[in-house]
């Protein structure tokens, strides 16, 4: 396999306060290759968005990346100065946020905002920037792009605003696109259009994509690989087919059990009891053990490591399909 476009290794983020230090991201590692979509899934509070903000160098104060590395084509972003990161954001790495109205300035036209981004990063003159903006709006399927450039965000529908955000994110041909819940606020038909659009653009531009979501239906539609996060760490990683057909971590199985089935008899949806712990109240041992239906004393005492169970399939769990491994069971008995 070729060298990864993005390689995150043992990423750790902490926030200092009067009450102590908390770590919402604690040892996250995964890779993204060119032309690949990696879905990062998990409940709210699992560390997905904070991981993406770390990539962009946008961890809010008083937070900081205090350990690990984030390498884009071999260059460690955590070692870059703020001025270097500002040049990188929007040019090499772009992000589509969950709600366009929080990202688009309501007092400027779409054209003003798109042209500013293009001129800043691409060093084009005004005429060239306008043409590039029109081209990108046309690329994402917006009719009459010249007219849309003159409109304000509130004059567009939710789906159109999201298409504008995608056009802005791709206007500088970034190598990496981060999409944070890009279809959450949209109705089902618009969701499908946006997802198809992202797939087409990824294939056309060979862009690496990190898709942050809790919607497993979206994951099944567009992802190549899946990273499942819980409690600020990766608990399972595999191809999308492996995750859906052969999940091994109890948390992954719980997420899949909560997805409604479109065929077969009507069944009661599964649910994972309890809730995601806050960074300041993380349990000892396996972070999922208070909610896990198969947790043992070992799980409560020892923190499991991420290990490769089959080629390219990783899990952070002491259990196999049949139960606890023998050597780990012996450790549990001894402790």
Residue frames relative to the residue before (quaternion, step in Angstrom):
aa qw qx qy qz dx dy dz
X 1.0000 0.0000 0.0000 0.0000 0.00 0.00 0.00
X 0.5489 -0.6285 0.4432 0.3275 3.59 -1.08 0.71
X 0.6554 -0.4950 0.3858 0.4203 3.54 -1.30 0.27
X 0.5168 -0.6607 0.4354 0.3268 3.63 -0.94 0.78
X 0.5119 -0.6106 0.5090 0.3256 3.53 -1.20 0.61
X 0.7860 0.0631 0.0018 0.6150 3.55 0.95 -0.98
X 0.0151 -0.7908 0.6118 -0.0111 3.55 -0.95 0.90
X 0.0959 -0.7794 0.6190 0.0160 3.55 -0.59 1.21
X 0.0035 -0.8194 0.5713 -0.0469 3.56 -0.73 1.04
X 0.8604 -0.1142 0.0327 0.4955 3.55 -0.76 1.20
X 0.1583 0.8229 -0.5259 0.1458 3.60 0.97 0.88
X 0.0079 0.7960 -0.6034 0.0461 3.56 -0.89 1.01
X 0.0871 -0.7873 0.6103 0.0030 3.55 -0.88 1.04
X 0.0281 -0.8100 0.5856 0.0119 3.59 -0.95 0.81
X 0.2072 -0.7340 0.6339 0.1284 3.51 -1.32 0.50
X 0.2211 -0.7705 0.5866 0.1152 3.56 -0.83 1.01
X 0.0782 0.7802 -0.6176 0.0615 3.56 -1.02 0.81
X 0.7034 -0.4388 0.3342 0.4482 3.57 -1.31 0.03
X 0.6851 0.4841 -0.2767 0.4688 3.56 1.19 -0.55
X 0.7222 -0.3949 0.2464 0.5117 3.59 1.25 -0.04
X 0.5729 -0.5718 0.4666 0.3564 3.55 -1.32 -0.39
X 0.0607 -0.7797 0.6227 0.0274 3.58 -0.95 0.92
X 0.2171 -0.7799 0.5796 0.0934 3.57 -1.17 0.70
X 0.1777 -0.8174 0.5404 0.0907 3.62 -0.14 1.24
X 0.7337 0.2105 -0.1663 0.6243 3.60 1.28 -0.32
X 0.0338 0.8496 -0.5143 0.1118 3.55 -0.46 1.22
X 0.8548 -0.1030 0.0179 0.5083 3.57 0.11 1.30
X 0.2848 0.7830 -0.5038 0.2281 3.59 1.03 0.77
X 0.0417 0.7862 -0.6145 0.0504 3.57 -0.97 0.93
X 0.3232 0.7084 -0.6030 0.1739 3.58 -1.03 0.86
X 0.3353 -0.7424 0.5517 0.1788 3.56 -1.32 0.29
X 0.1378 -0.7429 0.6458 0.1094 3.53 -1.34 0.41
X 0.2053 -0.7801 0.5808 0.1096 3.58 -0.88 0.95
X 0.6572 -0.4892 0.3850 0.4249 3.58 -1.25 0.31
X 0.8347 0.1857 -0.1533 0.4953 3.57 -0.99 0.85
X 0.6044 0.5553 -0.3491 0.4522 3.59 1.26 0.26
X 0.2207 -0.7460 0.6109 0.1467 3.56 -1.14 0.71
X 0.0870 -0.7805 0.6190 0.0097 3.55 -0.69 1.18
X 0.2138 -0.7760 0.5833 0.1088 3.58 -0.65 1.12
X 0.1506 -0.7528 0.6357 0.0808 3.56 -0.96 0.95
X 0.0163 -0.8418 0.5358 -0.0635 3.56 -0.39 1.27
X 0.3333 0.7129 -0.5754 0.2226 3.53 -1.30 0.44
X 0.6296 -0.5409 0.3976 0.3911 3.55 -1.25 0.33
X 0.6538 -0.4688 0.3980 0.4408 3.56 -1.29 0.21
X 0.7636 0.3303 -0.2568 0.4919 3.57 -0.87 0.94
X 0.5398 0.6451 -0.3988 0.3654 3.58 1.26 0.04
X 0.6129 -0.5904 0.3361 0.4035 3.61 1.25 -0.14
X 0.3782 0.7612 -0.4657 0.2462 3.60 1.27 0.08
X 0.7390 0.4276 -0.2438 0.4599 3.57 0.64 -1.13
X 0.6303 0.5297 -0.3447 0.4508 3.60 1.01 -0.71
X 0.6028 0.5423 -0.3516 0.4679 3.58 1.12 -0.63
X 0.6737 0.4916 -0.2999 0.4633 3.58 0.93 -0.89
X 0.6439 0.5106 -0.3237 0.4689 3.60 1.01 -0.75
X 0.6007 0.5571 -0.3513 0.4532 3.57 1.14 -0.62
X 0.6243 0.5416 -0.3345 0.4529 3.58 1.01 -0.82
X 0.7289 0.4310 -0.2251 0.4820 3.56 0.99 -0.88
X 0.4381 -0.6930 0.4613 0.3391 3.59 1.25 -0.20
X 0.5383 0.6410 -0.3746 0.3987 3.57 1.16 0.62
X 0.2483 0.7583 -0.5612 0.2199 3.62 1.06 0.61
X 0.4011 -0.7501 0.4641 0.2469 3.61 -0.58 1.10
X 0.5420 -0.6016 0.4771 0.3417 3.57 -1.13 0.68
X 0.6017 -0.1565 -0.7804 -0.0664 1.58 -2.14 1.36
X 0.3473 0.7602 -0.4857 0.2560 3.60 1.12 0.57
X 0.0087 -0.7937 0.6083 -0.0005 3.54 -1.27 0.41
X 0.4192 -0.6180 0.5909 0.3053 3.51 -1.29 0.48
X 0.0731 -0.8525 0.5175 0.0093 3.59 -0.41 1.17
X 0.8017 0.0784 -0.0723 0.5881 3.60 1.21 -0.09
X 0.6890 0.4628 -0.3552 0.4300 3.56 -1.25 0.42
X 0.3228 -0.7411 0.5582 0.1869 3.55 -1.33 0.02
X 0.1407 -0.7359 0.6562 0.0894 3.54 -1.31 0.57
X 0.0119 -0.8409 0.5395 -0.0413 3.58 -0.14 1.28
X 0.1296 -0.7580 0.6375 0.0479 3.53 -0.86 1.09
X 0.8115 -0.1501 0.0218 0.5644 3.55 -0.41 1.31
X 0.7731 -0.3957 0.1678 0.4664 3.53 0.92 1.02
X 0.6623 0.4956 -0.3093 0.4692 3.61 1.22 -0.30
X 0.3839 -0.7561 0.4917 0.1982 3.58 -0.68 1.14
X 0.3376 -0.7753 0.5043 0.1750 3.57 -0.47 1.23
X 0.6169 0.5709 -0.3561 0.4082 3.60 1.09 -0.59
X 0.6725 0.4824 -0.2896 0.4808 3.60 1.25 -0.35
X 0.5374 0.6559 -0.3921 0.3567 3.59 1.28 -0.14
X 0.4903 -0.6212 0.5225 0.3174 3.54 -1.24 0.54
X 0.6636 -0.5151 0.3585 0.4071 3.59 -1.23 0.43
X 0.6399 0.5298 -0.3325 0.4464 3.59 0.99 -0.77
X 0.6423 0.5124 -0.3178 0.4731 3.58 1.06 -0.72
X 0.6567 0.5107 -0.3078 0.4617 3.58 1.00 -0.84
X 0.6181 0.5456 -0.3499 0.4448 3.60 1.04 -0.71
X 0.6553 0.4927 -0.3097 0.4817 3.58 1.05 -0.73
X 0.6538 0.5325 -0.3025 0.4445 3.56 1.09 -0.75
X 0.6642 0.5067 -0.3033 0.4584 3.58 0.96 -0.94
X 0.7933 0.2476 -0.2172 0.5121 3.55 -0.85 1.00
X 0.7169 0.3970 -0.2365 0.5221 3.56 1.20 -0.45
X 0.7861 0.2189 -0.1084 0.5678 3.59 0.65 -1.14
X 0.7801 0.1505 -0.0559 0.6047 3.58 1.12 -0.80
X 0.0225 -0.7896 0.6132 0.0007 3.57 -0.89 0.94
X 0.1948 -0.7871 0.5773 0.0959 3.56 -1.23 0.50
X 0.2121 -0.7253 0.6425 0.1271 3.52 -1.14 0.81
X 0.2459 -0.8016 0.5302 0.1257 3.56 -0.56 1.14
X 0.7022 -0.5165 0.3141 0.3761 3.53 -1.30 0.49
X 0.8093 0.1466 -0.0506 0.5665 3.58 0.86 -0.94
X 0.3865 -0.7682 0.4575 0.2263 3.61 -0.32 1.21
X 0.6407 0.5542 -0.3432 0.4056 3.61 1.00 -0.73
X 0.6408 0.4825 -0.3429 0.4889 3.62 1.21 -0.26
X 0.7033 0.4458 -0.2567 0.4906 3.60 1.25 -0.28
X 0.6850 0.4290 -0.2742 0.5211 3.58 1.15 -0.60
X 0.4163 -0.7039 0.5195 0.2478 3.57 -0.94 0.92
X 0.4074 -0.7647 0.4432 0.2300 3.62 -0.55 1.14
X 0.7086 0.4744 -0.2727 0.4454 3.63 1.13 -0.47
X 0.6856 0.4043 -0.2917 0.5304 3.59 1.28 0.07
X 0.5362 -0.6220 0.4610 0.3363 3.55 -1.13 0.64
X 0.6595 -0.4799 0.3923 0.4253 3.54 -1.31 0.29
X 0.6449 0.5401 -0.3156 0.4390 3.57 0.97 -0.85
X 0.6299 0.5383 -0.3364 0.4475 3.60 0.91 -0.89
X 0.7203 0.4655 -0.2545 0.4469 3.55 0.85 -1.02
X 0.6682 0.4853 -0.3096 0.4713 3.59 0.96 -0.79
X 0.6696 0.5098 -0.3068 0.4446 3.58 0.88 -0.92
X 0.6132 0.5518 -0.3495 0.4443 3.60 1.05 -0.74
X 0.6580 0.5098 -0.3054 0.4625 3.58 0.95 -0.92
X 0.6893 0.4934 -0.2847 0.4476 3.57 0.86 -0.99
X 0.6756 0.4879 -0.3024 0.4627 3.60 0.90 -0.88
X 0.6430 0.5439 -0.3242 0.4309 3.57 1.02 -0.81
X 0.8002 0.3347 -0.1535 0.4734 3.56 0.80 -1.03
X 0.7608 0.3893 -0.2089 0.4753 3.59 1.01 -0.74
X 0.3346 -0.7779 0.4735 0.2425 3.58 1.32 -0.16
X 0.3758 0.7098 -0.5056 0.3150 3.58 0.97 0.86
X 0.5050 -0.6142 0.4849 0.3642 3.60 -1.19 0.37
X 0.7443 -0.4411 0.2619 0.4276 3.56 -1.28 0.22
X 0.6619 0.5107 -0.3122 0.4511 3.59 0.91 -0.90
X 0.6695 0.4920 -0.2920 0.4737 3.57 0.94 -0.90
X 0.6393 0.5320 -0.3204 0.4534 3.57 1.06 -0.79
X 0.6325 0.5218 -0.3292 0.4683 3.59 1.00 -0.79
X 0.6612 0.5062 -0.3041 0.4627 3.56 0.94 -0.89
X 0.6412 0.5141 -0.3196 0.4716 3.58 1.03 -0.80
X 0.6426 0.5201 -0.3217 0.4616 3.61 1.00 -0.80
X 0.6426 0.5120 -0.3156 0.4746 3.58 0.98 -0.85
X 0.6456 0.5294 -0.3172 0.4499 3.58 0.95 -0.88
X 0.6881 0.4840 -0.2871 0.4581 3.58 0.90 -0.92
X 0.6424 0.5070 -0.3318 0.4692 3.61 0.96 -0.74
X 0.6362 0.5090 -0.3178 0.4849 3.56 1.07 -0.75
X 0.6313 0.5549 -0.3251 0.4334 3.59 1.04 -0.82
X 0.7338 0.3951 -0.2359 0.4998 3.62 1.02 -0.74
X 0.6227 -0.6240 0.3183 0.3486 3.57 1.21 0.43
X 0.4330 0.6783 -0.4827 0.3456 3.59 1.11 0.56
X 0.3419 -0.7498 0.5257 0.2110 3.61 -0.66 1.05
X 0.8396 0.1311 -0.1308 0.5106 3.56 -1.19 0.64
X 0.0063 -0.8577 0.5142 0.0055 3.62 0.71 0.99
X 0.6003 0.5651 -0.3721 0.4265 3.62 1.06 -0.65
X 0.6614 0.4931 -0.3057 0.4753 3.59 1.04 -0.78
X 0.6460 0.5331 -0.3196 0.4432 3.59 0.98 -0.87
X 0.5964 0.5764 -0.3656 0.4225 3.60 1.04 -0.68
X 0.7041 0.4602 -0.2618 0.4731 3.59 1.12 -0.63
X 0.6111 0.5734 -0.3456 0.4224 3.58 1.26 -0.14
X 0.4478 -0.6551 0.5416 0.2773 3.52 -1.37 0.40
X 0.6837 -0.5160 0.3147 0.4089 3.62 -1.13 0.55
X 0.6752 0.5121 -0.3188 0.4245 3.62 0.91 -0.82
X 0.6248 0.5501 -0.3414 0.4365 3.59 1.21 -0.30
X 0.6666 0.4785 -0.2934 0.4905 3.59 1.30 -0.12
X 0.5308 -0.6046 0.4857 0.3418 3.56 -1.24 0.48
X 0.6915 -0.4740 0.3365 0.4289 3.58 -1.27 0.24
X 0.6653 0.5052 -0.3028 0.4586 3.56 0.96 -0.85
X 0.6497 0.5085 -0.3128 0.4705 3.58 1.02 -0.79
X 0.6367 0.5216 -0.3308 0.4617 3.59 0.99 -0.80
X 0.6560 0.5038 -0.3201 0.4619 3.57 0.98 -0.81
X 0.6224 0.5241 -0.3351 0.4750 3.59 1.09 -0.70
X 0.6171 0.5329 -0.3370 0.4707 3.58 1.07 -0.74
X 0.6478 0.5193 -0.3176 0.4581 3.58 0.97 -0.87
X 0.6447 0.5046 -0.3176 0.4783 3.58 1.02 -0.79
X 0.6382 0.5248 -0.3214 0.4627 3.58 0.99 -0.84
X 0.6565 0.4996 -0.3089 0.4733 3.59 0.97 -0.85
X 0.6628 0.5216 -0.3058 0.4417 3.57 0.94 -0.89
X 0.7535 0.3877 -0.1993 0.4921 3.58 1.06 -0.77
X 0.4569 0.7368 -0.4223 0.2645 3.58 1.27 -0.21
X 0.7378 0.3642 -0.2248 0.5220 3.60 1.18 -0.47
X 0.4608 -0.7186 0.4135 0.3167 3.57 1.30 0.44
X 0.0470 0.8364 -0.5442 0.0460 3.63 0.67 1.04
X 0.5029 -0.6348 0.4938 0.3167 3.53 -1.23 0.51
X 0.7891 0.1752 -0.0677 0.5848 3.58 1.16 -0.72
X 0.1045 -0.7796 0.6165 0.0341 3.55 -0.93 0.98
X 0.1404 -0.7717 0.6172 0.0622 3.57 -0.85 1.04
X 0.0742 -0.8018 0.5930 0.0003 3.58 -0.66 1.13
X 0.1275 -0.8156 0.5638 0.0267 3.58 -0.40 1.26
X 0.8077 -0.2362 0.1000 0.5309 3.57 -0.28 1.33
X 0.0749 0.8758 -0.4761 0.0279 3.63 0.85 0.90
X 0.7718 0.3468 -0.1945 0.4962 3.63 1.14 -0.37
X 0.3493 0.7876 -0.4651 0.2033 3.61 1.26 0.06
X 0.7704 0.3852 -0.2002 0.4669 3.60 0.83 -0.95
X 0.6127 0.5802 -0.3338 0.4202 3.59 1.27 0.08
X 0.5187 -0.6185 0.4728 0.3533 3.58 -1.15 0.50
X 0.7394 -0.4831 0.2497 0.3970 3.53 -1.27 0.50
X 0.6785 0.4954 -0.3102 0.4449 3.60 0.86 -0.88
X 0.6597 0.4832 -0.3078 0.4863 3.59 1.02 -0.78
X 0.5770 0.5773 -0.3692 0.4444 3.59 1.09 -0.69
X 0.6719 0.5045 -0.2959 0.4545 3.56 0.84 -1.01
X 0.6498 0.5181 -0.3176 0.4566 3.59 0.96 -0.82
X 0.6675 0.5016 -0.2982 0.4625 3.58 0.93 -0.92
X 0.6579 0.5106 -0.3099 0.4588 3.59 0.97 -0.85
X 0.6461 0.5032 -0.3151 0.4796 3.58 0.98 -0.84
X 0.6314 0.5376 -0.3226 0.4563 3.55 1.04 -0.82
X 0.6658 0.5030 -0.3078 0.4573 3.59 0.89 -0.90
X 0.6406 0.5182 -0.3264 0.4632 3.59 1.01 -0.78
X 0.6646 0.5107 -0.3040 0.4529 3.58 0.92 -0.92
X 0.6843 0.4854 -0.2878 0.4617 3.57 0.92 -0.93
X 0.6156 0.5401 -0.3450 0.4586 3.58 1.05 -0.73
X 0.6816 0.4815 -0.2873 0.4701 3.57 0.91 -0.92
X 0.6814 0.5033 -0.2890 0.4459 3.58 0.99 -0.84
X 0.7864 0.3300 -0.1520 0.4995 3.58 0.93 -0.94
X 0.3483 -0.7635 0.4689 0.2756 3.60 1.34 -0.16
X 0.2955 0.7740 -0.4972 0.2577 3.55 1.08 0.80
X 0.3886 -0.6703 0.5743 0.2642 3.57 -1.11 0.70
X 0.1227 -0.8167 0.5632 0.0277 3.58 -0.88 0.92
X 0.1265 -0.7248 0.6704 0.0965 3.54 -1.11 0.83
X 0.1053 -0.8006 0.5895 0.0193 3.57 -0.56 1.19
X 0.1382 -0.7916 0.5932 0.0490 3.57 -0.54 1.20
X 0.2277 0.7868 -0.5327 0.2127 3.56 -0.57 1.13
X 0.2883 -0.7058 0.6038 0.2326 3.54 -1.35 0.21
X 0.5658 0.6094 -0.3567 0.4258 3.56 1.36 -0.06
X 0.2657 -0.8039 0.5122 0.1438 3.58 -0.27 1.24
X 0.5476 0.5894 -0.3998 0.4391 3.58 1.21 -0.33
X 0.6361 0.5087 -0.3071 0.4921 3.56 1.05 -0.80
X 0.6293 0.5448 -0.3290 0.4460 3.58 0.99 -0.85
X 0.6704 0.5040 -0.2965 0.4568 3.57 0.88 -0.96
X 0.6652 0.5358 -0.2962 0.4276 3.57 1.09 -0.72
X 0.8613 0.2011 -0.0462 0.4643 3.59 0.78 -0.97
X 0.6440 0.5897 -0.3340 0.3549 3.63 1.07 -0.55
X 0.3408 -0.6859 0.6012 0.2281 3.52 -1.32 0.49
X 0.7834 0.0322 -0.0043 0.6206 3.56 1.01 -0.87
X 0.2535 -0.7685 0.5753 0.1191 3.55 -1.24 0.53
X 0.1240 -0.7452 0.6522 0.0633 3.52 -1.07 0.92
X 0.1665 -0.7892 0.5873 0.0671 3.58 -0.60 1.18
X 0.1061 -0.8143 0.5700 0.0267 3.58 -0.71 1.11
X 0.0736 0.7630 -0.6408 0.0422 3.53 -1.20 0.65
X 0.8553 0.0722 -0.0667 0.5088 3.56 -0.92 0.91
X 0.7081 -0.4906 0.2634 0.4342 3.57 1.04 0.75
X 0.7364 0.3399 -0.2365 0.5350 3.59 1.21 0.30
X 0.5464 -0.5912 0.4772 0.3524 3.56 -1.28 0.37
X 0.1428 -0.8029 0.5738 0.0758 3.59 -0.80 1.01
X 0.7923 -0.0226 -0.0159 0.6095 3.60 1.22 -0.33
X 0.0204 0.7783 -0.6271 0.0256 3.55 -1.14 0.73
X 0.2371 0.7495 -0.5875 0.1923 3.57 -0.90 0.96
X 0.6631 -0.4347 0.3880 0.4699 3.54 -1.31 -0.10
X 0.6423 -0.5369 0.3665 0.4060 3.56 -1.18 0.45
X 0.6328 0.5287 -0.3399 0.4521 3.62 1.02 -0.70
X 0.6585 0.5099 -0.3071 0.4606 3.57 0.96 -0.85
X 0.6535 0.5230 -0.3189 0.4446 3.57 0.93 -0.88
X 0.7294 0.4284 -0.2485 0.4719 3.58 0.89 -0.88
X 0.7641 0.3808 -0.2025 0.4796 3.61 1.00 -0.74
X 0.8140 0.1204 -0.0490 0.5661 3.60 1.09 -0.63
X 0.0742 0.8072 -0.5810 0.0730 3.64 0.62 1.03
X 0.2005 -0.8104 0.5410 0.1015 3.60 -1.00 0.75
X 0.6701 0.4757 -0.3206 0.4711 3.62 1.07 -0.50
X 0.5519 -0.6347 0.4210 0.3395 3.64 -0.90 0.84
X 0.6299 0.5307 -0.3470 0.4485 3.61 1.05 -0.65
X 0.6402 0.5126 -0.3202 0.4742 3.58 0.96 -0.86
X 0.6478 0.5151 -0.3131 0.4657 3.57 0.95 -0.87
X 0.6478 0.5207 -0.3155 0.4579 3.57 1.01 -0.76
X 0.6351 0.5189 -0.3268 0.4696 3.58 1.02 -0.79
X 0.6785 0.4896 -0.2920 0.4633 3.57 0.92 -0.92
X 0.6442 0.5335 -0.3223 0.4433 3.61 1.05 -0.74
X 0.6656 0.5114 -0.3005 0.4529 3.58 1.20 -0.45
X 0.5542 0.5993 -0.3945 0.4221 3.59 1.30 -0.01
X 0.4551 -0.6909 0.4813 0.2896 3.64 -0.77 0.96
X 0.3482 -0.7232 0.5599 0.2054 3.58 -1.05 0.80
X 0.3660 -0.7526 0.5129 0.1913 3.56 -0.93 0.94
X 0.7632 0.2659 -0.1605 0.5665 3.59 1.23 -0.36
X 0.7077 0.4515 -0.3304 0.4314 3.57 -1.28 0.27
X 0.7291 -0.4263 0.2967 0.4456 3.58 -1.29 -0.03
X 0.5454 -0.6019 0.4676 0.3487 3.56 -1.19 0.56
X 0.0204 -0.8043 0.5930 -0.0325 3.56 -0.77 1.07
X 0.5543 -0.5849 0.4711 0.3588 3.53 -1.21 0.52
X 0.4773 -0.6832 0.4724 0.2867 3.57 -0.89 0.95
X 0.4599 -0.6576 0.5215 0.2901 3.52 -1.10 0.74
X 0.1013 -0.7833 0.6111 0.0533 3.56 -1.22 0.47
X 0.3469 -0.7031 0.5786 0.2249 3.55 -1.10 0.73
X 0.3895 -0.7438 0.4882 0.2381 3.58 -0.54 1.12
X 0.7743 0.3462 -0.2549 0.4643 3.53 -1.22 0.51
X 0.3785 -0.7071 0.5456 0.2428 3.54 -1.26 -0.35
X 0.6574 -0.5021 0.3824 0.4118 3.56 -1.31 0.31
X 0.4226 -0.7077 0.4931 0.2782 3.64 -0.78 0.90
X 0.4881 -0.6327 0.5052 0.3260 3.56 -1.16 0.56
X 0.6510 -0.5404 0.3484 0.4035 3.61 -1.12 0.51
X 0.6822 0.4882 -0.2915 0.4597 3.60 1.12 -0.60
X 0.7560 0.3353 -0.1853 0.5307 3.59 1.25 -0.23
X 0.2011 0.8040 -0.5338 0.1680 3.59 0.98 0.80
X 0.4312 -0.7014 0.4968 0.2744 3.60 -0.90 0.87
X 0.5528 -0.5712 0.4744 0.3784 3.56 -1.28 0.29
X 0.7563 0.3615 -0.2638 0.4771 3.55 -1.27 0.26
X 0.7802 -0.2005 0.2091 0.5544 3.54 -0.99 -0.89
X 0.4584 -0.7224 0.4477 0.2601 3.57 -0.75 1.05
X 0.6765 0.4919 -0.2879 0.4664 3.57 1.22 -0.45
X 0.4716 0.7415 -0.4229 0.2211 3.61 1.16 -0.37
X 0.6265 0.5377 -0.3873 0.4104 3.71 0.93 -0.56
X 0.7408 0.3745 -0.2110 0.5162 3.61 1.19 -0.47
X 0.5674 0.6453 -0.3605 0.3629 3.57 1.28 -0.22
X 0.4159 -0.7367 0.4774 0.2372 3.63 -0.81 0.97
X 0.7582 0.3450 -0.2025 0.5148 3.63 1.19 -0.33
X 0.3117 0.7781 -0.4960 0.2267 3.60 1.21 0.41
X 0.1796 -0.7609 0.6164 0.0933 3.56 -1.14 0.75
X 0.7166 -0.4082 0.3197 0.4665 3.57 -1.29 -0.04
X 0.5914 0.5753 -0.3581 0.4370 3.57 1.08 -0.72
X 0.6565 0.5260 -0.3066 0.4453 3.59 0.93 -0.93
X 0.6755 0.5023 -0.2891 0.4559 3.59 1.07 -0.72
X 0.7522 0.4217 -0.1988 0.4657 3.57 1.16 -0.58
X 0.7947 0.2640 -0.1087 0.5357 3.59 1.00 -0.83
X 0.3655 -0.7289 0.5392 0.2109 3.55 -0.94 0.93
X 0.3364 -0.7703 0.4998 0.2087 3.64 -0.52 1.09
X 0.3812 -0.7048 0.5535 0.2273 3.56 -1.18 0.62
X 0.5253 -0.6027 0.4894 0.3482 3.55 -1.23 0.46
X 0.0398 0.8193 -0.5673 0.0730 3.59 -0.62 1.11
X 0.4735 -0.6619 0.5093 0.2798 3.54 -1.22 0.60
X 0.2176 -0.8084 0.5380 0.0983 3.58 -0.51 1.20
X 0.7436 -0.0070 0.0038 0.6686 3.56 1.14 -0.77
X 0.7098 -0.4519 0.2819 0.4610 3.64 -1.13 0.33
X 0.8605 0.0285 -0.0825 0.5020 3.56 -0.82 1.17
X 0.6267 0.4649 -0.3607 0.5108 3.60 1.19 0.48
X 0.0448 -0.8241 0.5630 -0.0435 3.56 -0.49 1.27
X 0.0043 0.7912 -0.6115 -0.0006 3.58 -1.12 0.64
X 0.2578 -0.7266 0.6155 0.1637 3.55 -1.27 0.52
X 0.4831 0.6382 -0.4402 0.4068 3.56 0.34 1.28
X 0.4467 -0.6969 0.4962 0.2619 3.59 -1.07 0.75
X 0.6682 0.5436 -0.2921 0.4156 3.58 1.19 -0.47
X 0.2468 -0.6914 0.6518 0.1902 3.51 -1.29 0.54
X 0.7466 -0.3682 0.2692 0.4843 3.58 -1.25 -0.12
X 0.7584 0.3986 -0.2122 0.4700 3.57 1.03 -0.75
X 0.7445 -0.3465 0.2304 0.5221 3.59 1.19 -0.08
X 0.7585 -0.3586 0.2639 0.4758 3.58 -1.24 -0.36
X 0.5170 -0.6286 0.4806 0.3265 3.57 -1.04 0.76
X 0.6329 -0.5813 0.3543 0.3689 3.58 -1.10 0.72
X 0.6983 0.4737 -0.3018 0.4437 3.58 0.74 -0.98
X 0.6576 0.4992 -0.3106 0.4711 3.57 1.08 -0.74
X 0.6041 0.5464 -0.3498 0.4628 3.58 1.12 -0.66
X 0.6359 0.5182 -0.3263 0.4697 3.56 1.06 -0.78
X 0.6312 0.5229 -0.3377 0.4628 3.60 0.99 -0.76
X 0.6344 0.5331 -0.3259 0.4551 3.55 1.05 -0.82
X 0.6653 0.5123 -0.3025 0.4511 3.56 0.95 -0.89
X 0.6610 0.5181 -0.3030 0.4503 3.55 1.00 -0.90
X 0.6992 0.4670 -0.2705 0.4688 3.56 0.96 -0.93
